[in-house]
Amino acid sequence: MAAELRAGLVGLGSMGRHHARVLRELPGVELVGAVDPTGDPYGVAGDLPVYREVAELVAAGVDMAVVAAPTVTHEPVGLELAAAGVHTMVEKPIAADVAGAQRLVDAFEAAGLVGAVGHIERFNPALQALRARVLSGELGDVYQIVTRRQGPFPQRIADVGVVKDLATHDIDLTAWIAGSPYITVAAQVAARSGREHEDLVAATGRLANGTVVNHLVNWLSPMKERLTMVTGERGAFVADTIGVDLTYYANGTFATEWDSVANFRGVTEGDVTRFALAKREPLRLEHEAFRDAVLGVRDEVVSLREGLATLRVAESLLEASGTGRAVTLPA
């Protein structure tokens, strides 16, 4: 690449340290400074200047920035960067609430800047391969998408609950894989760990194309799992995004001769195929997409408007859990 893009990083915490590593390694990009009022807790800045204010980073001259600060800061930091003409990728969720997310969308679109949300699961090779196969018609009609995202509580999260922090991954990837938005959702939540926000959600919903969805997400499980299962008329795909694995379970093609089973009108077990995938780091792929969007080479980032749609679904889940009724989303 010709001239390097000057990049800044806002937030040097648990997620920011990983962004710092990837930005340092990314061809065509030079990380020139960071912002964190608490300093550099993980010692990742090295000889880079660490500023206390975003204005100081802007004054140093940056073309693009990554915001990996607490969720409540996404809106004010994003608006400041938009006003300064800086292309920005904000970690998910896009903002603390839908109103703030809308203001970010409006600001970046009005300025003609690239605004992106760090929904990293879209860049997991297992999910990318799954989506490509679904869109090519390998499953035929898609009936259902089920996700399970469970694990221990991450101490780094304090300002939002499991719905906005963790379930937004599944909301975004589900609509992306199916190529269809949510039209209705229902949910049950619980807060069992003594924190202010919910730490468990069981959600159901339907997409505009008729696909039924189900999400089980919590911070209460001693084991960690990240599974996405897509069932269609020809079989089912199961993606494990921790191991970056994709497996296909085909419907059986042989007649069943056992009478008690043959009387059941449904599918039978067929061949099982585990695909070999190139296991590149999703965060690296995400940064490459953001860089290329800034350069105008390709547009594969998760847009702020998509991040807004995901947050709207998350807030609808919380509303549904509070009222005990399903929520219909606006068209």
Summary of the structure (lengths in Angstrom):
residues: 331
radius of gyration: 21.1
end to end distance: 41.4
largest distance: 76.7
contacts: 1112
relative contact order: 0.16
helix: 34%
strand: 28%
